[in-house]
Amino acid sequence: MHRQIPRKATASTPAQSKEINQLQSRLSSHFGTKVSVKSDGKKGDIRIPFLSVEDLNRILDILKL
């Protein structure tokens, strides 16, 4: 008898994908640049790209760093 191992929740799961897409949209609006959010349901990454040192400083100002 085989035990089924539950699959990890991923961004391709409809509910997770909708949540991730909404979060990406909110963060992109907040930072004024494209933001990438990836999650496996337990952990993940948030990436905020920048195009120049000035853009990095603008993002850091938003983060209050």
Rosetta blueprint (number, residue, H / E / L):
1 M L
2 H L
3 R L
4 Q L
5 I L
6 P L
7 R L
8 K L
9 A L
10 T L
11 A L
12 S L
13 T L
14 P H
15 A H
16 Q H
17 S H
18 K H
19 E H
20 I H
21 N H
22 Q H
23 L H
24 Q H
25 S H
26 R H
27 L H
28 S H
29 S H
30 H H
31 F H
32 G L
33 T L
34 K L
35 V L
36 S E
37 V E
38 K E
39 S E
40 D L
41 G L
42 K L
43 K L
44 G E
45 D E
46 I E
47 R E
48 I L
49 P L
50 F L
51 L L
52 S L
53 V H
54 E H
55 D H
56 L H
57 N H
58 R H
59 I H
60 L H
61 D H
62 I H
63 L H
64 K L
65 L L
